């Protein structure tokens, strides 16, 4: 099977070659035969009778990376001077920083930005706390809070190892939504301690984005914070994922000509994302679901691997009380939604599905089934990866959603706002462009975030969860 290369496994090689015709060709040929995808090739210097080049190569995984290095090193007349993993280079020193918005070049600047002038600003906020939205970073700032227990496909790796993901999230918030976000990783797994910590830091933020907190604790943390805080609390692993899944499904149904009320949806993985997806798809009109986890199909009365959240889902799904494993569940299914483990399915399993099957295989970094194997057996294929068409990526939702939330000073994020966000994402694909390998817009399409922000802001106002906006005097 051809393995797709990615910049996430790319290397920068600095090599010294004999300055003879054909030497670069030998290197390029060796890289290609080993499966690598050649990028930039630059001359960086000369030494005696040699030429020094920097070569960028994208690979599929660490094994391919090592294989390419080995074959290049074996070429006569080639000396590998240095090797750098470009992804590690990108993270050196962290990915974000704080910058001043105002100059600090004189005594006057200092007097206004800090003491004594800042005391007047403090007094104004003390007299009217709502002015914190006008006179502090609260207006445009959220906290990204994690305990590091459910990070990507890595699991419970702890708060320190989770920091690169939270930094990356902050980077996405700023670049795609213009939202300032602080990564806050907590050294505790106790829900009460997480809740109390967030409660205490909340005054400085306009919203809370919970991230990579394992289920079922994430449900308790989110629900209790919603009860005690007067700013929006959003668990992106649940609701951001569900919104983008729904957006992709709405367009997939247009391509296949199916109706959301009629389709059979199999959801494999009943953690935060899977359960939230079931709930949002139900709100959008879907009625037929079979949920699966490591113990097989979920049904009313099942005793193994259950919790109160799963018990509620069991009561609302699988009305035929089908039992067995995910392979049994796939029989006649219109949509397979995987938020579970990689390399779970094979082509023979997809063949059990209904005509024109839709497969959203979203496990990362390896999908439940690779697109190469599913090709020819599915009508529409989507993954969570950026190196395949139809990437179901939360970044299509959360920057624009929080942009809209902050712009209207919303108190909560309700289900109507989530549905509006999903429709806005789906509607960002122009009808004449809609096709099997383009059901979801690119994350770099700036109109998506603008559309989501506008839809969320309008829905918040309509549903009465936006604060009344005041014109504050600057005198």
KEFIGU-657547 format. One line per 3 residues: their letters; for each residue x negated, y, z of C-alpha. Coordinates in steps of 0.2 Angstrom, whole numbers, plus 5000, padded with zeros to 4 digits. Layout:
A = X,Y,Z | ...
//
This chain:
XXX = 5000,5000,5000 | 4994,5017,4996 | 4991,5027,5011
XXX = 4995,5046,5011 | 4981,5057,5016 | 4984,5072,5027
XXX = 4974,5088,5033 | 4977,5082,5050 | 4964,5069,5047
XXX = 4952,5080,5037 | 4933,5082,5038 | 4920,5094,5033
XXX = 4904,5086,5027 | 4888,5096,5025 | 4877,5085,5013
XXX = 4860,5087,5005 | 4859,5080,4988 | 4845,5078,4976
XXX = 4847,5092,4963 | 4849,5080,4949 | 4863,5078,4936
XXX = 4877,5066,4942 | 4873,5066,4960 | 4889,5076,4965
XXX = 4899,5064,4954 | 4893,5049,4963 | 4899,5057,4980
XXX = 4916,5062,4973 | 4918,5044,4965 | 4913,5036,4982
XXX = 4926,5047,4991 | 4940,5043,4979 | 4937,5024,4980
XXX = 4937,5025,4999 | 4954,5033,4998 | 4950,5051,5002
XXX = 4957,5066,4994 | 4944,5079,4989 | 4947,5097,4994
XXX = 4935,5112,4993 | 4917,5109,4987 | 4905,5123,4990
XXX = 4886,5126,4988 | 4879,5133,5004 | 4861,5133,5001
XXX = 4845,5125,4993 | 4830,5116,5001 | 4815,5110,4991
XXX = 4822,5100,4977 | 4839,5098,4985 | 4856,5106,4985
XXX = 4866,5108,5000 | 4885,5107,4999 | 4900,5108,5010
XXX = 4914,5096,5005 | 4932,5095,5013 | 4940,5078,5012
XXX = 4958,5073,5018 | 4960,5055,5024 | 4974,5045,5031
XXX = 4968,5040,5048 | 4952,5038,5058 | 4947,5022,5050
XXX = 4948,5029,5032 | 4938,5044,5039 | 4924,5033,5045
XXX = 4924,5022,5029 | 4921,5038,5019 | 4907,5043,5030
XXX = 4899,5026,5028 | 4900,5025,5009 | 4893,5043,5007
XXX = 4879,5039,5019 | 4874,5024,5008 | 4872,5034,4992
XXX = 4853,5035,4987 | 4848,5054,4986 | 4862,5060,4998
XXX = 4858,5065,5016 | 4873,5069,5028 | 4867,5084,5038
XXX = 4883,5087,5048 | 4901,5081,5050 | 4915,5091,5058
XXX = 4933,5086,5061 | 4943,5101,5055 | 4958,5098,5066
XXX = 4946,5098,5082 | 4938,5114,5075 | 4955,5122,5074
XXX = 4958,5119,5092 | 4941,5125,5099 | 4945,5138,5112
XXX = 4964,5136,5110 | 4975,5142,5097 | 4983,5158,5105
XXX = 4978,5174,5114 | 4986,5189,5122 | 4984,5206,5113
XXX = 4988,5223,5119 | 5002,5233,5110 | 4996,5250,5115
XXX = 4979,5259,5115 | 4968,5260,5131 | 4955,5273,5125
XXX = 4957,5287,5138 | 4962,5292,5155 | 4979,5297,5148
XXX = 4982,5280,5141 | 4977,5272,5157 | 4989,5284,5167
XXX = 5004,5279,5156 | 5000,5260,5155 | 4996,5258,5173
XXX = 4995,5268,5188 | 5002,5280,5192 | 5014,5281,5177
XXX = 5019,5262,5178 | 5027,5266,5195 | 5041,5276,5186
XXX = 5045,5261,5175 | 5046,5249,5190 | 5058,5262,5199
XXX = 5069,5262,5183 | 5070,5243,5183 | 5074,5242,5201
XXX = 5088,5254,5199 | 5095,5244,5184 | 5088,5226,5182
XXX = 5095,5225,5165 | 5082,5238,5159 | 5069,5223,5161
XXX = 5075,5219,5143 | 5071,5236,5138 | 5055,5240,5147
XXX = 5046,5223,5148 | 5041,5208,5138 | 5057,5200,5144
XXX = 5065,5207,5128 | 5055,5195,5117 | 5047,5182,5128
XXX = 5051,5164,5132 | 5042,5151,5143 | 5038,5134,5135
XXX = 5039,5122,5150 | 5033,5104,5150 | 5027,5091,5162
XXX = 5018,5081,5149 | 5028,5065,5151 | 5035,5063,5133
XXX = 5022,5072,5121 | 5025,5068,5103 | 5022,5050,5100
XXX = 5009,5049,5114 | 5020,5047,5129 | 5015,5052,5147
XXX = 4998,5060,5144 | 5000,5073,5158 | 5000,5092,5159
XXX = 4982,5096,5153 | 4983,5084,5138 | 5000,5092,5134
XXX = 4993,5110,5132 | 4987,5109,5114 | 5005,5105,5109
XXX = 5012,5119,5119 | 5000,5131,5112 | 5005,5125,5095
XXX = 5023,5128,5099 | 5019,5146,5105 | 5010,5148,5088
XXX = 5025,5143,5079 | 5037,5154,5089 | 5026,5169,5085
XXX = 5023,5165,5066 | 5040,5160,5061 | 5051,5169,5073
XXX = 5041,5184,5080 | 5044,5177,5097 | 5031,5178,5111
XXX = 5030,5162,5120 | 5019,5156,5135 | 5014,5138,5137
XXX = 5017,5132,5155 | 5012,5114,5159 | 5017,5109,5176
XXX = 5008,5096,5187 | 5023,5087,5193 | 5036,5075,5187
XXX = 5048,5078,5201 | 5064,5086,5194 | 5067,5096,5209
XXX = 5050,5104,5208 | 5051,5107,5190 | 5068,5116,5192
XXX = 5062,5126,5207 | 5046,5132,5198 | 5056,5137,5183
XXX = 5068,5146,5193 | 5054,5156,5202 | 5046,5161,5186
XXX = 5062,5165,5176 | 5063,5184,5179 | 5049,5187,5167
XXX = 5057,5178,5153 | 5071,5180,5141 | 5073,5161,5139
XXX = 5066,5144,5144 | 5061,5131,5131 | 5059,5114,5139
XXX = 5047,5103,5130 | 5041,5085,5130 | 5050,5080,5147
XXX = 5055,5062,5147 | 5072,5055,5148 | 5083,5054,5158
XXX = 5075,5067,5169 | 5076,5080,5155 | 5095,5080,5156
XXX = 5095,5083,5174 | 5082,5097,5173 | 5091,5106,5159
XXX = 5108,5104,5166 | 5103,5111,5183 | 5093,5125,5176
XXX = 5108,5130,5165 | 5118,5131,5181 | 5106,5142,5191
XXX = 5099,5154,5178 | 5106,5169,5169 | 5095,5166,5153
XXX = 5096,5153,5140 | 5089,5136,5143 | 5085,5125,5128
XXX = 5077,5108,5127 | 5070,5107,5110 | 5067,5089,5110
XXX = 5086,5087,5112 | 5094,5101,5103 | 5081,5107,5091
XXX = 5079,5090,5084 | 5098,5087,5083 | 5101,5103,5074
XXX = 5089,5099,5060 | 5095,5081,5059 | 5113,5088,5056
XXX = 5106,5101,5044 | 5098,5087,5033 | 5113,5076,5035
XXX = 5125,5089,5029 | 5115,5091,5013 | 5112,5072,5011
XXX = 5131,5069,5011 | 5133,5082,4997 | 5120,5072,4987
XXX = 5128,5055,4990 | 5146,5061,4990 | 5150,5054,5007
XXX = 5161,5061,5021 | 5154,5064,5038 | 5170,5057,5045
XXX = 5168,5040,5036 | 5149,5036,5038 | 5142,5023,5050
XXX = 5127,5030,5059 | 5114,5019,5067 | 5103,5028,5080
XXX = 5088,5019,5085 | 5080,5027,5101 | 5091,5033,5115
XXX = 5080,5046,5123 | 5083,5064,5123 | 5083,5066,5104
XXX = 5094,5051,5100 | 5107,5055,5112 | 5108,5074,5108
XXX = 5109,5069,5089 | 5124,5058,5093 | 5132,5072,5103
XXX = 5130,5085,5090 | 5134,5074,5075 | 5150,5070,5084
XXX = 5154,5088,5087 | 5151,5090,5068 | 5164,5077,5064
XXX = 5155,5060,5064 | 5165,5046,5072 | 5156,5030,5069
XXX = 5140,5026,5079 | 5130,5012,5084 | 5116,5016,5096
XXX = 5101,5005,5099 | 5086,5005,5111 | 5072,4992,5116
XXX = 5086,4981,5123 | 5096,4981,5107 | 5113,4988,5103
XXX = 5121,4999,5116 | 5139,4993,5121 | 5151,4996,5135
XXX = 5147,4984,5149 | 5129,4982,5145 | 5118,4980,5161
XXX = 5100,4980,5155 | 5090,4997,5153 | 5105,5008,5157
XXX = 5107,5025,5165 | 5122,5036,5167 | 5119,5045,5151
XXX = 5118,5029,5141 | 5134,5023,5150 | 5143,5039,5144
XXX = 5136,5036,5126 | 5141,5018,5127 | 5159,5022,5131
XXX = 5160,5034,5116 | 5152,5023,5103 | 5152,5006,5095
XXX = 5170,5004,5097 | 5169,4986,5089 | 5157,4981,5103
XXX = 5144,4974,5091 | 5130,4966,5100 | 5112,4961,5094
XXX = 5097,4970,5088 | 5094,4985,5077 | 5093,4974,5062
XXX = 5111,4968,5065 | 5117,4986,5067 | 5110,4991,5050
XXX = 5123,4980,5041 | 5134,4992,5031 | 5126,5007,5039
XXX = 5126,5023,5029 | 5113,5032,5039 | 5098,5025,5049
XXX = 5092,5038,5061 | 5076,5033,5069 | 5069,5042,5084
XXX = 5059,5027,5091 | 5044,5018,5086 | 5033,5017,5070
XXX = 5033,5003,5057 | 5049,4995,5064 | 5058,4992,5048
XXX = 5055,4984,5031 | 5063,4985,5014 | 5073,4969,5017
XXX = 5081,4978,5032 | 5086,4993,5022 | 5094,4982,5009
XXX = 5107,4977,5022 | 5114,4995,5023 | 5128,5002,5013
XXX = 5127,5009,4995 | 5116,5025,4993 | 5109,5023,5011
XXX = 5101,5038,5020 | 5086,5035,5031 | 5079,5048,5043
XXX = 5064,5039,5050 | 5057,5052,5062 | 5045,5043,5073
XXX = 5028,5052,5073 | 5015,5050,5067 | 5021,5034,5059
XXX = 5039,5033,5054 | 5050,5018,5057 | 5048,5014,5039
XXX = 5035,5021,5027 | 5042,5031,5012 | 5031,5020,5000
XXX = 5040,5004,5006 | 5057,5012,5007 | 5056,5019,4989
XXX = 5068,5010,4977 | 5079,5004,4992 | 5086,5021,4999
XXX = 5095,5035,4991 | 5088,5048,5002 | 5072,5047,5013
XXX = 5067,5059,5026 | 5053,5059,5040 | 5046,5070,5053
XXX = 5030,5072,5043 | 5024,5087,5033 | 5015,5076,5020
XXX = 5031,5069,5013 | 5047,5077,5005 | 5062,5081,5017
XXX = 5053,5084,5033 | 5065,5085,5048 | 5055,5097,5058
XXX = 5061,5107,5073 | 5052,5122,5068 | 5066,5125,5056
XXX = 5077,5128,5071 | 5069,5135,5087 | 5060,5151,5081
XXX = 5076,5158,5072 | 5087,5151,5086 | 5077,5160,5100
XXX = 5076,5176,5088 | 5095,5177,5088 | 5097,5173,5106
XXX = 5084,5186,5112 | 5091,5199,5100 | 5108,5198,5108
XXX = 5102,5195,5126 | 5112,5179,5126 | 5115,5170,5143
XXX = 5117,5153,5136 | 5115,5143,5120 | 5131,5134,5117
XXX = 5136,5120,5105 | 5144,5132,5093 | 5128,5141,5091
XXX = 5119,5124,5088 | 5132,5120,5074 | 5130,5137,5067
XXX = 5111,5135,5066 | 5112,5118,5058 | 5124,5125,5044
XXX = 5112,5140,5042 | 5098,5128,5039 | 5108,5117,5027
XXX = 5114,5133,5018 | 5096,5139,5015 | 5094,5126,5001
XXX = 5102,5133,4986 | 5116,5122,4978 | 5107,5121,4961
XXX = 5091,5115,4970 | 5099,5101,4981 | 5093,5084,4976
XXX = 5087,5068,4984 | 5069,5074,4989 | 5075,5092,4993
XXX = 5089,5091,5006 | 5080,5102,5019 | 5071,5119,5016
XXX = 5053,5121,5018 | 5047,5127,5035 | 5038,5141,5026
XXX = 5054,5148,5019 | 5056,5164,5029 | 5074,5165,5024
XXX = 5078,5150,5035 | 5073,5159,5051 | 5082,5175,5046
XXX = 5098,5164,5042 | 5097,5155,5058 | 5094,5170,5069
XXX = 5109,5179,5061 | 5121,5164,5062 | 5116,5161,5081
XXX = 5117,5180,5085 | 5134,5181,5077 | 5141,5165,5085
XXX = 5134,5171,5102 | 5144,5187,5101 | 5160,5178,5095
XXX = 5159,5166,5109 | 5156,5179,5122 | 5139,5173,5128
XXX = 5130,5188,5123 | 5126,5202,5135 | 5134,5219,5131
XXX = 5120,5230,5123 | 5116,5247,5131 | 5108,5262,5124
XXX = 5095,5267,5138 | 5089,5284,5139 | 5070,5287,5138
X = 5071,5302,5150
//
